[in-house]
């Protein structure tokens, strides 16, 4: 089931709403929570959901700590 993000919706929440949100996500399996997080990342960073960008390993260097 693909998730749909409504970019026009925003509302302030109280602390008690955060507790309700936490219990909602805790009622889902870990796999479902990770799928939702993957979808939200793909929307936020504008990449296809099942094809995340690769890390440019030429930019990063490894070296020993002194």
N, C-alpha and C positions, 0 to 999 in steps of 0.2 A: 504494500500500500504506500504510494508516494505521498509525502507530506507537502502541504502547500503553505507558503509564507505570504501573509498579507502585509505588504510593506506600508500600507496606509494606516494600519491600526497601531495605536499606542495609548496606554493609559497608566496612570500612577497606581502603584499597589501599596497596600499596607503590609505590615509584618505578618499578620495572620494569613494573608493571601499567599505569601511566600511559603508558609508552612503547608498550605493546601497544595501548592504547586510541587513541593518536595515530595509529599505523599503520593501525588499523582504519578510522578516519574518513578518513584520507588516501586509502585505497583506493576510497572512494566519490566520485562526481562532486560538483562544487560545488553543483549543483542539489539533489541528495539531502541534502547537509549542511544547506543552507538550509531545505529542507522540514522536516527534523528539528528544527532550531533554532526554526522558526516554530511547530511543534507544541508543543515544550517551553515556549515563551513563552506560548502560548495556555492551556496547563494551569496554569502557574504564576500567571498573572494572570487566570485564569477568564474568558476570552472565547472566542467561537466561532473555530475554527481559521482559517477563511477570511474572517473579518469582524473585523479588529482595531479597537479603539476609535480614534476620530478625535481629533486634537490640538485642544484648546480654544484657538483662536487669539485669543480675546478676553482670555485671561488673560495672555498674553505681549505685551510691547511691544518695538518696535524703536526704537533711537535711535542717533545718530551718536556715535562715540567722540571724546573730546576730546584 
